[in-house]
Amino acid sequence: MQTFQPAALLAPHSSHGGKPLRRIQKTGLAIFAAGLLMLAVSLTGAGHSRPLLFFLLSIGLATAGALIYILPQVKEDPPGIRNNHIFFRGMTARGAPAWLTAAILTGFYVLLYWFPQTLYPWVRLTDPLSNLLSGRPADHWFLYGTFYTLAVLVMGVRMLIRYRHNRYQLIRTLSVMFFQLGFAYLIPAFLKALNQPEFYFSYFWPLKYDYLFPNDVKRLLAQPGGLGVFMVFWGAAMSFIAVPVLTYFFGKRWYCSWVCGCGGLAETLGDPYRHLSDKSLKAWKIERYLIHGVLVFVVLTTALLWINSAGEGRFFGSLSGAFACWYGFLIGAMFSGVIGVGFYPLMGSRVWCRFGCPLAAILGIVQKYFSRFRITTNGGQCISCGNCSTYCEMGIDVRWYAQRGQNIIRASCVGCGVCAAVCPRGVLKLENAAPGERYNVTLEDSLLK
């Protein structure tokens, strides 16, 4: 890891870590730009007659260009994490490029959720791929899944190169790439090809809130062949058995940083923005009230729907319907999608995971009070450089704990391990211990807290 050099601030630098771009990387950027241009042209309907050709010229070229830009970094830089000039680039320091990117991402989600017909030309581009996987024409959700999966895979390659010296980062990055591609993209498409319900085995209630809504449960149970029954069993078993058990042994990292698609996108596409998370005490207070408020909201909504399904009268019917409608709009669409991803370049990559995800709230409660997971600190080695706090995507002031030699046991920690990876002194270590042995808080520390 390179040390910080104040003189570097005065030196001219490019947008790529202070080094001029190589010719191959300029070529990659040009190809990427050409793909985006063809994608824009496709909105005119030019690709309707030749969807495969325009798919390759737009999405294909953009993907290839991004990889051509990323892959040369294997030979260009030695292993190690470099964040040179990250606070001085417009894209990663809330400059004009970041605001433009946020506007584009937010606009895309608005169109996806409420005006999907405007994306019809892009949907048609993915028809050949959808027909290959599921035997059916694409819809706007298949388009979204394709974009989402490509983002995780391409930026996952960037993560593998960037953290190639760190075994933990390599394994967890490969894990989120695997679960996104297999469990959240290919398997649902194959199920549709078999005339089975589309089901995402890597998402559980209450994150995938409708999986325990009575209408959805009844629809799955009514499916012939028994697969629907297995889906209901899987969802319930994972939500109420596997989640607490696995979190007890491994903390919430087993899901938030290894399996979840939301976390997968945050850890790959959102990695350049992890330092933008708010570390203030005010943000922490808002986080605790907001995320647990969302959890109460979804639990109440689910309970009301089941009460209504039991035939408890018109009042519960209208009330449960209103709760489900507002939850789907405010949380399922606005918070998790429009804000959760659209605000990456402005508020960091874990806005949804930190402030809104109800499953993260449950995982966090188990992690804080019952889990074996902790991050130990060697305070005697800490030089207070602040790297750990700066690059914590969950807004935890890790340095505060490290300076005191105090174990980090926070409900919000997703165990990504980047704080340990960027520490130049090896102060931090992800460990498991008996729940009663995790806390090493002194009376003085508790009073300061």
Beta strands, then each sheet from edge to edge (+ up, - down):
strand 1: 373-377
strand 2: 428-432
sheet 1: 1+ 2-
end
